[in-house]
Amino acid sequence: MTSSCVFCSIVAGEVPAQVVLSDDDFTAFLDARPVFKGHTLLVPRDHVVTLPDLPARLRDGFLERAQRLATAMVDGLGAQGSFVAMNNTVSQSVPHLHCHVVPRTKGDGLRGFFWPRTKYADDAEAATYAERLTSVLA
């Protein structure tokens, strides 16, 4: 836990939040500034800054809780689906790993991603990017 981290303070019960899930490893609570009502943030209880920092022992549990929250958006809120996303460092408003799970309904006004889209100049440029990623994943 980091004393200056608002999410650590929420996990510790020092800052009030509408908690929807809490167990030994994770806490999920309503976003104070939701995209849509029911927008939930899932965080590890331990202070972890980005997804690459998440310990291996927590990876499956993190995804499992995100999956449960995505299902809850439909079963509990009547949403037609959900938007699940996280940022790592860039655009990460709080430097504590958090996964956004946002209820979605067709025609809700949210369009695509929150950032502009681009295109590859051609297949060769796309192949170059794929090769660069493949080389570090090997």
Secondary structure, 3 states (H helix, E strand, C coil): CCCCCHHHHHHCCCCCCCEEEECCCEEEEECCCCCCCCCEEEEECCCCCCHHHCCHHHHHHHHHHHHHHHHHHHHHHCCCEEEEECCCCCCCCCCCCCEEEEEECCCCCCCCCCCCCCCCCCHHHHHHHHHHHHHHHC
